[in-house]
Amino acid sequence: MNFAVGFKPLLGDAHSMDNLEKQLICPICLEMFSKPVVILPCQHNLCRKCANDVFQASNPLWQSRGSTTVSSGGRFRCPSCRHEVVLDRHGVYGLQRNLLVENIIDIYKQESSRPLHSKAEQHLMCEEHEEEKINIYCLSCEVPTCSLCKVFGAHKDCEVAPLPTIYKRQKSELSDGIAMLVAGNDRVQAVITQMEEVCQTIEDNSRRQKQLLNQRFETLCAVLEERKGELLQALAREQEQKLQRVRGLIRQYGDHLEASSKLVESAIQSMEEPQMALYLQQAKELINKVGAMSKVELEGRPEPGYESMEQFAVSVEHVAEMLRTIDFQPGAAWEEEDEEAALDGDEGGAGPEEERPEGLH
């Protein structure tokens, strides 16, 4: 159904108060800030209760990773700018209160006698009955309409409800969906951060194993260099395979986070629509999108111990023992081999002649 819009003129003072009220709305509960108001490091404001709700939604997953380097206070993302807020052991209660905003809210409530979110009068008029305002909602057709349409028009056999009732209900549904989506975004961000740490751990473990391999191969002869290179290549291949898998998951989670954040922005903009009928024309689709996005299940994270590279540990003691049994063989190249052995003994600080193998006496 198409509607014609009729507007009453706006007063300058009312318009200014409306602009002020928009600045005093919490991005989580979409209501005017309630005391106490906390200010985040990024200079955005939240109700303390809303900040605590977002913190509680993301912090348990962060602590469940079992890392000893996690701050005891935890962290969460600012819902306005996605800036990471790191808390101390006091949690949300360690954030500074914004007394200026609280004072402005007190003054605003004293100066304004109208209810919260009331706007200068703006009414949608029914296209079929031009003198009738849109004041009811058809539950059967899921569209706003006027009273005459219910009595005489296309909706006379439909079930209807008061427009404010449906407005409040669907606005509440969308608000709950936004809160769930914001909390879900924090969990996705925590998973991405965890997998980035997994990448770093894989690289650190690989570096440590390479150092161990190098230390052990230094005790062996040059004939082991080829085998050493083969083992290093196998380790590098395993490292690359694991990193590719984890980075692929990071890209997948990042794409989901970007799409989810855009949907949150779109939903928040829709929540600012002051006209109930216009809002309801697009609210149902947004609610469905938010609900579908909230239920998306992402591919599982790497299993515990995935970053371990311990399977590439090498034992060379038995190889070194085997090399100690190598002796010269009689043949045409005896003198050449004897000379090379003597040079190796001089470079390695070999002992007197009586310490040489019996075959060389």
RAKA-V642379 format. One record per backbone hydrogen bond with DSSP energy under -0.5 kcal/mol. NH is the residue of the N-H (numbers start at 1). CO is the residue of the C=O. E is the energy in kcal/mol with one decimal. If there is no record, write none. Layout:
((NH	CO	E) (NH	CO	E))
This chain:
((4	125	-1.7) (6	123	-2.4) (8	121	-1.5) (15	11	-2.4) (16	12	-2.0) (17	13	-2.3) (18	14	-2.3) (19	15	-2.2) (20	16	-2.2) (21	17	-2.5) (22	18	-2.0) (23	19	-1.1) (23	20	-0.5) (24	20	-0.5) (24	21	-1.3) (25	22	-1.0) (26	31	-3.1) (30	26	-1.7) (33	24	-2.3) (38	46	-2.5) (39	96	-2.8) (40	38	-0.5) (40	44	-3.0) (43	40	-2.4) (46	38	-1.9) (48	34	-0.5) (48	36	-1.9) (51	47	-2.8) (52	48	-2.4) (53	49	-2.1) (54	50	-2.4) (55	51	-2.3) (56	52	-2.8) (57	53	-1.8) (58	54	-1.4) (59	55	-2.8) (60	56	-0.9) (62	58	-1.4) (63	59	-2.2) (64	60	-1.5) (65	62	-0.9) (66	63	-1.2) (70	67	-0.9) (76	85	-1.8) (78	83	-2.7) (82	78	-2.5) (85	76	-3.6) (86	84	-0.6) (87	74	-2.7) (87	85	-0.5) (91	88	-2.1) (93	90	-1.2) (94	91	-1.8) (95	92	-1.8) (96	39	-0.5) (98	37	-3.2) (99	97	-1.1) (102	98	-1.8) (103	99	-2.4) (104	100	-2.2) (105	101	-2.4) (106	102	-2.0) (107	103	-2.3) (108	104	-2.8) (109	105	-2.6) (110	106	-1.8) (111	107	-2.2) (112	108	-2.0) (113	111	-0.5) (118	115	-1.9) (123	6	-2.1) (125	4	-3.2) (126	129	-0.5) (126	132	-2.8) (127	2	-0.7) (130	128	-0.5) (132	129	-2.4) (134	124	-2.7) (135	133	-0.8) (135	145	-1.1) (136	145	-2.2) (137	161	-2.8) (138	143	-3.0) (139	137	-0.7) (139	159	-2.5) (140	159	-1.1) (142	138	-1.6) (143	138	-1.0) (145	136	-2.8) (150	146	-1.1) (151	147	-1.9) (152	148	-3.4) (153	148	-1.4) (155	149	-1.4) (156	153	-1.4) (158	155	-1.4) (161	137	-2.1) (163	135	-1.5) (166	162	-1.7) (167	163	-2.5) (168	164	-2.7) (169	165	-2.2) (170	166	-2.8) (171	167	-2.1) (172	168	-2.2) (173	169	-2.2) (174	170	-2.4) (175	171	-2.2) (176	172	-2.5) (177	173	-2.3) (178	174	-2.3) (179	175	-2.3) (180	176	-2.3) (181	177	-2.4) (182	178	-2.8) (183	179	-2.3) (184	180	-2.4) (185	181	-2.3) (186	182	-1.8) (187	183	-1.8) (188	184	-2.5) (189	185	-2.6) (190	186	-2.2) (191	187	-2.2) (192	188	-2.5) (193	189	-2.6) (194	190	-2.3) (195	191	-2.6) (196	192	-2.2) (197	193	-1.8) (198	194	-1.9) (199	195	-2.2) (200	196	-2.0) (201	197	-2.6) (202	198	-2.7) (203	199	-2.3) (204	200	-2.6) (205	201	-3.1) (206	202	-2.6) (207	203	-2.4) (208	204	-2.4) (209	205	-2.5) (210	206	-2.3) (211	207	-2.0) (212	208	-2.2) (213	209	-2.6) (214	210	-2.6) (215	211	-2.5) (216	212	-2.2) (217	213	-2.7) (218	214	-1.4) (219	216	-1.1) (220	217	-1.3) (224	221	-1.8) (225	222	-1.5) (228	224	-2.5) (229	225	-2.4) (230	226	-1.9) (231	227	-2.2) (232	228	-2.2) (233	229	-2.2) (234	230	-2.2) (235	231	-2.4) (236	232	-2.5) (237	233	-2.5) (238	234	-2.2) (239	235	-2.6) (240	236	-2.6) (241	237	-2.5) (242	238	-2.4) (243	239	-2.7) (244	240	-2.6) (245	241	-2.0) (246	242	-2.5) (247	243	-3.0) (248	244	-2.1) (249	245	-1.9) (250	246	-2.3) (251	247	-2.5) (252	248	-2.2) (253	249	-3.0) (254	250	-2.6) (255	251	-2.5) (256	252	-2.1) (257	253	-2.6) (258	254	-2.4) (259	255	-2.4) (260	256	-2.6) (261	257	-2.5) (262	258	-2.1) (263	259	-2.0) (264	260	-2.1) (265	261	-2.3) (266	262	-2.4) (267	263	-2.5) (268	264	-2.7) (269	265	-2.2) (270	266	-1.9) (271	267	-1.9) (272	268	-0.9) (272	269	-0.7) (273	270	-1.7) (276	274	-0.6) (279	275	-2.5) (280	276	-2.7) (281	277	-1.7) (282	278	-0.8) (282	279	-1.1) (283	279	-1.4) (284	280	-0.8) (286	282	-1.7) (287	283	-3.0) (288	284	-2.3) (289	285	-2.3) (290	286	-3.0) (291	287	-2.6) (292	288	-2.6) (293	289	-2.8) (294	290	-2.2) (295	291	-1.1) (296	293	-1.0) (298	296	-0.6) (306	303	-1.8) (308	305	-1.4) (312	309	-1.9) (313	310	-1.8) (316	314	-0.5) (320	316	-2.8) (321	317	-2.4) (322	318	-1.8) (323	319	-2.3) (324	320	-1.7) (325	321	-0.5) (325	322	-1.1) (326	323	-1.3) (334	331	-1.2) (337	333	-2.3) (338	334	-2.5) (339	335	-2.2) (340	336	-2.1) (341	337	-2.3) (342	338	-2.0) (343	339	-2.1) (344	340	-2.3) (345	341	-2.2) (346	342	-2.1) (347	343	-2.3) (348	344	-2.0) (349	346	-1.0) (350	345	-3.7) (355	352	-1.9) (356	353	-2.1) (360	357	-2.0) (361	358	-1.6))
